[in-house]
Every structure is written in structure tokens, then in C-alpha cells.
Amino acid sequence: MQNQMNHIPNPSRRSFFDSVGSGLFAAALSQILGRDLYGSEDPPSGHARRRVHDLKPKPTHHTPRATSVIHLFMNGGPSQMDLFDPKPELDRRHGEDYFDKIAGEVENPTAAGALMRCPYKFAKHGECGMDVSDVMPHLAGCVDDIALIRSMYTVNLTHEPALYKIHSGRQFSGGPSLGAWITYGLGTENQNLPAYVVLDDPLGLPINGVQNWQPGFLPPVYQGTRFRATGSPVLNLKPDYEQPDEIQHLKQDLISRLDRVHLKQRPGNPQLDARIAGYELAARMQLAAGDALDLSQETAATQESYGLNDKTTESYGRRCLIARRLVERGVRFVQLFINAQIFDNHTGLENGLKGACARTDRPIAALLKDLKQRGLLDTTLVVWGGEFGRLPIAQLPADKNPKNAGRDHNKNAMCTWLAGGGIKGGTILGTTDDLGFAAAENRISVQDWHATILHQLGLHHEELFINHAGLRERLTGVFEARVVDEILA
């Protein structure tokens, strides 16, 4: 041993400080990784303190009013002044030039036209007297159950960053989605179904694709799980051949034990955690998912109310009905998307917006009524809205024909509504200016909207966080946010 020691060269001054520097960097990296992987301020000793990221129910910060969410996302940016926010001033000033006053807020200035009136008729509905245009006749019958926010706004007028903002609270990819944050904070009641289910459109993915429901820097176990509304809802869920139940259970138990041995040898690997959890969930779902998604169990009258017998409403109605069956079984967060962005009516507004509402209005109204009739609306928070609103001026098509005009994007004003889960039905909050261009009174930001949804679920937006790369990350980020108490029961 002494001879071996004699062969070790004396370190030079430079190599000594290089070694010390490397050690400091390693220590810093160890602490950062410890926070990210283990959820603690200090790295654990022997991995004994590693936080387990799973979907088991977790305690809330305060008493919740809702236990689940159905998010009805209207891809493309629904026009506020054509659906919920009538503007008599637009009627009076129809055809008047206004572009110079809002030039900096127009995405496509070369196609900008004059002020354009709403092509539909408005009427007041319900005891609350809420204004709804005639392209939403079914929702008009439910207004006493919803809280309408007319004064919401966002910060970007381009689809991709606006979508990231509404879904994750930031204007770029990589952030956890709203559903991922909620399942991270709460887990889920039913361990045989995913906590976060996405029902996208069979006609195609929305803009930004699967990034709309990504887990971001949260552990991947919290990402959304896609269910298909037609055919087999979950691919590769059923085995290729039937086996006796005892054999199937024994096989699953053996796989689970082997997975645990494998995981124990590789601690601190959230990707591996998520993969094993996914396999185990798939095994449990073989019975639970088939039951939850079997719409033949519903009465003919229920299927008719959702529009399943109508070609126009069948697809979205099927997803709305599946959403009700999922929250009925304890799924925490269900998100519905439309293909592409059917509410992005740059041209052909009159027919385009009418067609988008024709696909969604009847199923959404049926969902609200069905939840209420079953006593589920008290604990289910239903949320409707898009990524931004539209401008009061026309956007002209290439042929400059005003009959085919639409509306460009508008980040300064948008409408959204919420129902159930402790929301005060029949509420109308906020105003826009005389032309509907910008939110004026009771302005509500995206982070306010996020904070309110979390609040109804028993979560405080400042207390729901994860340590990531040395930062305390939250859904509402570093922005000021408030719970919109005016719409709460």
C-alpha cells in the first residue's frame, strides 16, 4: 500500500483548484437535481426521502367546492361580440373606418376592413337576463346555471403562444398544462381510470397538438391520457386473446413485482416511475374503461338529448356524454377539443361561427342539464372558452367581398363562462368598451382565471408549486393573480 501511495503524484496548484471547482459544480448540480427529482430543498440521504409522484388522492389547501373539472375548449378564439356581448354601437357604426385606431392590434393589417356589425340576433334569456345570440339556442336555456365573464383578456394575439398561455400560464412550450397541475395537486379518486383524460376530435388534433396536455417539467405521470370517441377508446387496451381471470391476475402481479425490483435499482427516475404507473393503470383499465365508455348503457332519451342521432352533433355529443360518465366515476380532469380551430373565423364569419356552434351548442347544453339532473353539477366545474377573442372590424377575404368577411384575432377582450362546482349561476361579470375591442370593467387575466379554477378545487395558486431548476414554479408563475370572488356562490 505504501508503494502504491508513493506513485500518486503531488497535485499542482492548478489541478487542485480545477478539482475543487468541479466539486462545487457537482454539489450545485446535485442540489438542483435533488429538488427536481425529490421535491425537497435538500438532497435526500440514500434516496430515503424521495417524494413519490403518484395519482393517489392528496389533501387540499382548503375546503373544495368542486372535485372534478370538464374543460370545453373552443379552439380558435370564439367571437365575443357575436355570441355573448352585443354591441349596439357596432350596429350604428357599421361600415365606418376604424383601422387606424387599432392598427397595432391587428395581426393581418392588409386584410383589415371597416367596423362590422354582428350578423345574428341577440335576446335576453333566463331570470338573469343574459344576452345570447341566436346561434346558441340550447345554451340560452341554461344561462341561470352559468357565470359569464365578458371582460377576460390575454397577452398574445397569435394562436400558438396564446394557446400555451391559456393551457399552461406561459407563452411558450414546456410548461405543465392546467390538467397536469391539478392532478399533481390533487391526485384522483378512481385509481382504475386516468386522472386526466383528453377527448380530442377524430377529425384531427388541435393547433399545438399533444403539447396542449403535456406535463412539462412536472413528473410525466401527470400528463393527459387521450381517449378516442369512436372505435376502441384506448388502443392496445385489451389482450389479443382471452385468458382465465386467475391467470391474468397472476401475470399482472408478477409483472408488478418485477417492475418494483427494476425501479428499486434505479431510484430517482420519474420517467421510469411514469412508465410503470402507466402499465399498471392499463391493466386496471381493462375493465373500468370499457364500462365507463360504453354509451349503450345510456337511455335512448339521454343519447338523443346529446345529439347522438344527428350527424352534426354526434361526435361532440359523444365526447360530452363520455365526459359526464368519466367524472361520474371519479376522473379528476376531462378536456374536450375540436379539430384544428373551427372558431378561427377570419373569413365567412356568418356561416363559419354558426357551423361551429351547431356542432357544440346542443351537446354542451345537454351536458349541463344532465349533470344537474344527476346531482353532479354541484361538484363538477364546467369551463368554456378559447384562447382569445375577435376584433370589431372586418377581415376581408382575398376578393375583398364584405359578404364573406370575418374577424381577426383580439387579445384585449374575450368571453368565457363557468358553471357548477360552487359557481354562482346567472352571473354576468365585466364589460368591454362600446365596440367590444377591449375589456373595460372588472378585467380578468388568464392567471386570475387559473387561480379561480384551482380555488374551487381546494387549491391555492401560490401554494401549488414544484421546485424546478432552482425555481419555485407555479401555474400562475410570477404574475399577480386573484380569485374572481364575484362569480362564486
TORDREN-421646 format. One record per residue (C-alpha): x, z, y. Coordinates in steps of 0.1 Angstrom, whole numbers, padded with zeros to 4 digits, always signed. Layout:
// TORDREN-421646
XZY
...
// end
This chain:
// TORDREN-421646
+0000+0000+0000
+0029+0008+0023
+0044-0026+0017
+0012-0043+0025
+0009-0023+0057
+0043-0034+0067
+0032-0071+0065
+0004-0066+0091
+0018-0079+0124
+0015-0059+0156
-0012-0073+0177
-0002-0089+0210
-0019-0077+0243
-0039-0110+0244
-0051-0108+0208
-0061-0072+0213
-0083-0079+0243
-0097-0110+0225
-0107-0088+0196
-0123-0062+0219
-0142-0089+0238
-0156-0103+0206
-0167-0069+0195
-0185-0063+0228
-0203-0097+0224
-0212-0088+0188
-0226-0054+0199
-0247-0070+0226
-0260-0097+0202
-0268-0070+0176
-0289-0051+0201
-0308-0082+0212
-0315-0092+0176
-0324-0056+0168
-0351-0057+0195
-0364-0091+0184
-0365-0086+0147
-0372-0049+0146
-0393-0043+0177
-0372-0013+0188
-0349-0006+0217
-0320+0003+0193
-0309-0015+0162
-0321+0003+0131
-0298+0021+0107
-0298+0004+0073
-0329-0015+0082
-0350+0016+0075
-0368+0014+0109
-0376-0023+0107
-0411-0029+0121
-0434-0045+0096
-0452-0075+0111
-0484-0079+0091
-0521-0085+0097
-0534-0051+0088
-0558-0036+0114
-0540-0019+0143
-0552+0007+0168
-0565-0004+0202
-0553+0009+0236
-0589+0019+0245
-0624+0016+0230
-0631-0021+0225
-0664-0038+0233
-0656-0069+0211
-0640-0071+0177
-0636-0109+0175
-0634-0140+0197
-0648-0175+0194
-0629-0198+0219
-0648-0230+0226
-0621-0251+0242
-0632-0281+0261
-0602-0304+0261
-0596-0325+0292
-0610-0304+0321
-0648-0303+0325
-0661-0312+0360
-0674-0281+0377
-0695-0298+0403
-0712-0319+0377
-0721-0291+0353
-0724-0256+0369
-0715-0258+0406
-0739-0280+0425
-0727-0292+0459
-0754-0304+0483
-0727-0313+0508
-0713-0338+0483
-0747-0355+0483
-0748-0356+0520
-0713-0369+0525
-0712-0393+0495
-0690-0423+0503
-0671-0405+0531
-0633-0409+0531
-0616-0376+0522
-0584-0385+0505
-0561-0377+0535
-0572-0341+0534
-0563-0335+0498
-0536-0362+0492
-0511-0337+0479
-0535-0325+0452
-0543-0359+0437
-0525-0369+0405
-0531-0407+0409
-0533-0415+0447
-0535-0453+0441
-0569-0449+0424
-0584-0424+0449
-0618-0432+0464
-0643-0415+0487
-0663-0384+0481
-0687-0388+0452
-0720-0371+0445
-0729-0356+0411
-0748-0383+0391
-0770-0357+0374
-0799-0334+0384
-0795-0297+0387
-0821-0270+0381
-0821-0232+0381
-0826-0215+0347
-0833-0181+0333
-0841-0149+0351
-0807-0151+0367
-0815-0185+0383
-0782-0201+0371
-0777-0237+0381
-0771-0260+0352
-0771-0298+0353
-0794-0318+0330
-0766-0329+0306
-0767-0293+0292
-0804-0287+0284
-0797-0265+0254
-0772-0242+0271
-0796-0239+0300
-0818-0219+0277
-0790-0193+0271
-0779-0186+0307
-0792-0150+0307
-0766-0143+0280
-0736-0157+0297
-0714-0148+0326
-0704-0178+0347
-0672-0178+0367
-0672-0205+0393
-0640-0195+0411
-0613-0198+0385
-0582-0218+0393
-0548-0227+0376
-0514-0238+0388
-0507-0273+0374
-0528-0305+0376
-0511-0322+0346
-0526-0318+0311
-0496-0306+0291
-0484-0278+0314
-0520-0268+0322
-0528-0266+0285
-0497-0244+0279
-0508-0222+0308
-0544-0216+0296
-0533-0211+0260
-0501-0191+0264
-0499-0180+0300
-0468-0201+0308
-0464-0238+0318
-0440-0248+0291
-0439-0248+0253
-0425-0220+0232
-0449-0192+0243
-0473-0175+0219
-0509-0186+0221
-0537-0163+0231
-0549-0161+0195
-0514-0152+0183
-0511-0124+0209
-0545-0110+0199
-0537-0110+0161
-0503-0094+0169
-0520-0067+0188
-0550-0060+0165
-0544-0075+0131
-0576-0083+0113
-0604-0066+0093
-0605-0091+0064
-0573-0094+0045
-0587-0123+0024
-0590-0147+0053
-0566-0157+0081
-0567-0136+0112
-0566-0166+0135
-0584-0198+0124
-0583-0231+0142
-0611-0256+0137
-0598-0289+0152
-0616-0322+0153
-0615-0345+0122
-0611-0374+0148
-0577-0362+0158
-0556-0334+0173
-0559-0323+0210
-0532-0330+0235
-0501-0309+0227
-0512-0309+0191
-0504-0278+0170
-0485-0263+0199
-0519-0251+0212
-0520-0224+0185
-0483-0217+0179
-0469-0181+0175
-0440-0189+0199
-0415-0160+0198
-0439-0137+0180
-0433-0135+0142
-0448-0166+0126
-0473-0146+0106
-0495-0146+0138
-0498-0184+0141
-0532-0201+0138
-0543-0215+0105
-0561-0248+0105
-0593-0252+0086
-0609-0287+0082
-0646-0291+0089
-0650-0319+0063
-0638-0322+0028
-0616-0294+0015
-0613-0269+0044
-0578-0258+0033
-0555-0282+0015
-0540-0272-0019
-0560-0240-0020
-0575-0245-0055
-0553-0248-0086
-0550-0281-0104
-0566-0266-0135
-0587-0236-0143
-0572-0205-0158
-0588-0173-0170
-0591-0147-0142
-0568-0122-0160
-0541-0149-0164
-0544-0158-0128
-0542-0122-0116
-0511-0115-0138
-0494-0146-0125
-0501-0137-0089
-0489-0101-0095
-0456-0114-0110
-0450-0138-0081
-0457-0110-0056
-0432-0087-0073
-0405-0114-0074
-0412-0121-0037
-0407-0084-0028
-0374-0084-0047
-0363-0115-0028
-0374-0101+0005
-0357-0067-0001
-0324-0086-0005
-0329-0104+0028
-0342-0079+0053
-0350-0088+0089
-0362-0123+0083
-0396-0129+0100
-0398-0165+0087
-0395-0152+0051
-0420-0125+0059
-0445-0150+0071
-0440-0174+0042
-0445-0147+0016
-0476-0134+0035
-0489-0169+0036
-0486-0174-0001
-0503-0141-0008
-0531-0149+0016
-0536-0183+0000
-0540-0166-0034
-0567-0142-0019
-0584-0170-0001
-0592-0189-0033
-0625-0170-0035
-0630-0158+0001
-0625-0191+0019
-0648-0210-0004
-0676-0186+0002
-0671-0184+0040
-0670-0222+0044
-0699-0230+0021
-0726-0242+0045
-0751-0249+0017
-0758-0212+0018
-0774-0216+0052
-0811-0224+0055
-0823-0258+0064
-0836-0244+0097
-0802-0230+0106
-0784-0262+0098
-0810-0281+0119
-0805-0258+0148
-0768-0265+0149
-0775-0303+0148
-0760-0309+0113
-0787-0336+0107
-0777-0355+0139
-0747-0378+0138
-0738-0370+0174
-0737-0332+0169
-0729-0329+0132
-0691-0325+0135
-0691-0299+0163
-0722-0282+0149
-0705-0278+0115
-0675-0261+0132
-0697-0238+0153
-0715-0227+0122
-0683-0221+0103
-0671-0201+0133
-0701-0178+0130
-0695-0174+0093
-0659-0165+0099
-0664-0138+0125
-0693-0125+0103
-0666-0119+0077
-0641-0102+0100
-0619-0130+0112
-0604-0119+0145
-0600-0152+0165
-0616-0186+0159
-0607-0215+0181
-0626-0248+0183
-0610-0280+0197
-0623-0315+0204
-0603-0346+0196
-0579-0358+0224
-0596-0348+0257
-0631-0360+0259
-0638-0341+0291
-0610-0360+0309
-0634-0384+0327
-0611-0404+0350
-0635-0433+0349
-0670-0437+0337
-0679-0402+0346
-0717-0406+0343
-0717-0417+0307
-0684-0400+0296
-0693-0365+0306
-0729-0370+0293
-0715-0380+0260
-0691-0351+0258
-0719-0327+0265
-0742-0344+0240
-0716-0336+0212
-0712-0300+0221
-0743-0286+0240
-0767-0282+0212
-0743-0266+0187
-0730-0242+0213
-0765-0230+0223
-0773-0226+0186
-0742-0205+0181
-0751-0182+0209
-0787-0178+0196
-0776-0174+0160
-0750-0147+0169
-0776-0129+0190
-0803-0130+0163
-0779-0116+0137
-0767-0088+0160
-0732-0103+0161
-0731-0112+0198
-0726-0076+0207
-0692-0076+0191
-0682-0113+0193
-0668-0126+0226
-0676-0163+0231
-0654-0181+0257
-0660-0216+0270
-0638-0237+0293
-0610-0262+0297
-0575-0264+0313
-0586-0273+0349
-0614-0288+0369
-0620-0321+0387
-0618-0334+0423
-0648-0340+0446
-0636-0376+0454
-0640-0406+0431
-0612-0420+0410
-0617-0458+0408
-0611-0479+0378
-0588-0509+0379
-0616-0532+0390
-0624-0508+0419
-0661-0508+0408
-0676-0475+0421
-0702-0476+0394
-0675-0469+0368
-0658-0442+0389
-0646-0409+0375
-0628-0378+0388
-0591-0369+0389
-0576-0336+0379
-0581-0305+0401
-0561-0273+0396
-0577-0255+0425
-0612-0249+0410
-0627-0248+0376
-0656-0232+0358
-0656-0210+0327
-0681-0188+0310
-0681-0158+0286
-0708-0143+0265
-0713-0113+0242
-0687-0087+0235
-0696-0064+0264
-0701-0092+0289
-0729-0089+0315
-0753-0118+0307
-0769-0137+0336
-0739-0130+0359
-0727-0157+0384
-0693-0148+0399
-0674-0165+0427
-0678-0196+0449
-0659-0227+0458
-0658-0244+0492
-0687-0267+0503
-0673-0297+0483
-0662-0278+0452
-0625-0286+0458
-0611-0251+0458
-0621-0216+0447
-0630-0195+0477
-0645-0161+0470
-0636-0139+0440
-0607-0162+0430
-0599-0157+0393
-0565-0167+0379
-0556-0176+0344
-0538-0143+0339
-0570-0125+0351
-0589-0144+0325
-0564-0134+0298
-0564-0098+0309
-0602-0096+0307
-0603-0111+0272
-0577-0086+0260
-0596-0057+0277
-0628-0065+0259
-0609-0063+0226
-0595-0029+0235
-0560-0041+0246
-0544-0036+0280
-0525-0066+0291
-0495-0046+0303
-0492-0026+0271
-0494-0056+0248
-0458-0068+0247
-0428-0076+0224
-0391-0072+0232
-0376-0107+0231
-0341-0118+0241
-0338-0086+0261
-0371-0090+0279
-0404-0073+0276
-0426-0103+0271
-0464-0102+0277
-0492-0128+0276
-0497-0123+0314
-0460-0124+0320
-0446-0110+0353
-0477-0121+0372
-0502-0098+0387
-0534-0097+0367
-0566-0078+0368
-0596-0073+0345
-0626-0091+0360
-0649-0060+0361
-0677-0079+0379
-0687-0096+0347
-0686-0066+0324
-0717-0048+0312
// end
